[in-house]
Amino acid sequence: MKSQYGLFLVICDDPELASTLTHVQQDMEIRVWLPSKHGQLQSSLIEACENAADSDTLVKGDITKPSFFQQWQSYHPICVVLSIKDGEKYNVVRENILNELPESRILSLQIGHPDEVPRKLANNNRELMLSWTELLSQPISAELRHIETAHRVKKIQDVLNKGDKVALLLQPDPDPDGIAAALALRALLGRNKLSSPIVSFGKVTRPENLAMLKLLDVEITTIKPEDLAHFDKVALLDTQPGHFSFPLPRVDVVIDHHPLSGEYHDIPYKDIRTRYGATSTIMTEYLRGSAVNIGQRLATALLYGIKSDTLHLNREVIEADLYAFMRLYPLINYNLLRRMEKPELPLSFAADLSKALQTIEYKENILVTYLGHVLREDLIPQTADFLLQFEGMEWVVCAGVFEKQIILSVRNVGYVKNAGDVVKKIVNGWGQGGGHRSMAKAIFPLDAWISRYGNPSEVSVKRIILDLFLEHAV
């Protein structure tokens, strides 16, 4: 048999459920049990699964015999959905699965009201037991991700728990999504800030992010690349090795949702889901899949991470983001969230905004402005966000100088070229940059800019940026 991501084995006597599962599950090789003897159930299952993509989906056999399950032992990982109405037969089949597929994860569906059949994890957290009623009250795909996630969590823990000290590395100037993801991974590993510090190559600058750190009592240590040698393991959250302009000495885990920027074959564990709106969504699934308690502080951080990276769920979201948001919302501290989202702006920002409005240039739906030296880096992206509201503009690039670096904040309307891809082409190895479809950031050392283009006057910077984006974005 061909080996894909793993095996998704459906053992059920409900044709509708079997049909639904074959359409919802797309990441694993699917096999649906079919009774050996001809009868109504066999006919109904065949009819329900007739449109399955793989002709080998239906497998005949006697599920009361251990031999049926022994044929799947070479697969890894294995997820089993078990739903048999006959209680005695259910117990026999469940025992066979536990004995013959000891590494499998099981979703056991039982008849009854949630009060009578409460959700619980059993058998060393490898089996999720819940009622049919609860399953039908929420997306089936969420529960499928739930049992698949248990495999991923185990591998992360196997990789990282071999080290005494684990670095949780974020991008320079970490954002809420990365910060929340790091807090979640620390909770998943059962560690503290001494054994798993959150680190970055650049300090946090945006006021809302600084407010998040203060209100949630989070510490981020600024380090140099060579400092990673002092750690036994390194995990990258909300970023990838390819986002840095220099090679990292070691990487053991990568969890991210940005576009893939490399193959990373040598990294022991990587989970890069480009369809997801936020890394915090992935981490929420990890926590729920491993039955880790999500306290108020962590829930608030994760929900803020999802909100900030999806522009309040208005950009690049899928069902998984909405489901994670829905599960986190009842757990958060609303006052903390409000204080993080609305930090105070300095009165001096009015002068910067006035300057930006007076110096804008545009051509072919691309608007460019230059703020010069700014006291706070966050004023650059805030100006870019404001300028994107102008009629007819598809791209906005706001540039400014902060701490001997030229910073570009890029915004677009979402239906043009991917902003992150465009920025990577422009950076092309002599700076740092990347981002999402509709927002991105580039950082250029001021010395490198001067040696390449000359002194960064207002006129020259706007001309250079406009030319670059006309070449790569149009």
Stockholm file with secondary structure:
# STOCKHOLM 1.0

chainA/1-474         MKSQYGLFLVICDDPELASTLTHVQQDMEIRVWLPSKHGQLQSSLIEACENAADSDTLVKGDITKPSFFQQWQSYHPICVVLSIKDGEKYNVVRENILNELPESRILSLQIGHPDEVPRKLANNNRELMLSWTELLSQPISAELRHIETAHRVKKIQDVLNKGDKVALLLQPDPDPDGIAAALALRALLGRNKLSSPIVSFGKVTRPENLAMLKLLDVEITTIKPEDLAHFDKVALLDTQPGHFSFPLPRVDVVIDHHPLSGEYHDIPYKDIRTRYGATSTIMTEYLRGSAVNIGQRLATALLYGIKSDTLHLNREVIEADLYAFMRLYPLINYNLLRRMEKPELPLSFAADLSKALQTIEYKENILVTYLGHVLREDLIPQTADFLLQFEGMEWVVCAGVFEKQIILSVRNVGYVKNAGDVVKKIVNGWGQGGGHRSMAKAIFPLDAWISRYGNPSEVSVKRIILDLFLEHAV
#=GR chainA/1-474 SS CCCCSCEEEEEESCHHHHHHHHHHCCSSEEEEEEESSCSHHHHHHHHHTTTCSSTTCEEEECTTSHHHHHTTTTCSSEEEEEECSSHHHHHHHHHHHHHHCTTCEEEEEESSCTTTSCCEEETTTTEEEEEHHHHHTSCHHHHHHHHHHHHHHHHHHHHHTTCSSEEEEECSSCCHHHHHHHHHHHHHHTCCTTTSCEEESSCCCSHHHHHHHHHHTCCEEECCGGGGGGCSEEEEESCCGGGSSSCCSCCSEEEECSCCCCCCTTCSEEEECTTSSCHHHHHHHHHHHTTCCCCHHHHHHHHHHHHHHTTTTTSSCCHHHHHHHHHHGGGSCHHHHHHHHSCCCCTTHHHHHHHHHHSCEEETTEEEEEEEECSCTTHHHHHHHHHTTSTTCSEEEEEEEETTEEEEEEEECSSSSCHHHHHHHHHTTSSEEEECSSEEEEEEEHHHHHHHHCSCCHHHHHHHHHHHHHHHTC
#=GC SS_cons         CCCCSCEEEEEESCHHHHHHHHHHCCSSEEEEEEESSCSHHHHHHHHHTTTCSSTTCEEEECTTSHHHHHTTTTCSSEEEEEECSSHHHHHHHHHHHHHHCTTCEEEEEESSCTTTSCCEEETTTTEEEEEHHHHHTSCHHHHHHHHHHHHHHHHHHHHHTTCSSEEEEECSSCCHHHHHHHHHHHHHHTCCTTTSCEEESSCCCSHHHHHHHHHHTCCEEECCGGGGGGCSEEEEESCCGGGSSSCCSCCSEEEECSCCCCCCTTCSEEEECTTSSCHHHHHHHHHHHTTCCCCHHHHHHHHHHHHHHTTTTTSSCCHHHHHHHHHHGGGSCHHHHHHHHSCCCCTTHHHHHHHHHHSCEEETTEEEEEEEECSCTTHHHHHHHHHTTSTTCSEEEEEEEETTEEEEEEEECSSSSCHHHHHHHHHTTSSEEEECSSEEEEEEEHHHHHHHHCSCCHHHHHHHHHHHHHHHTC
//
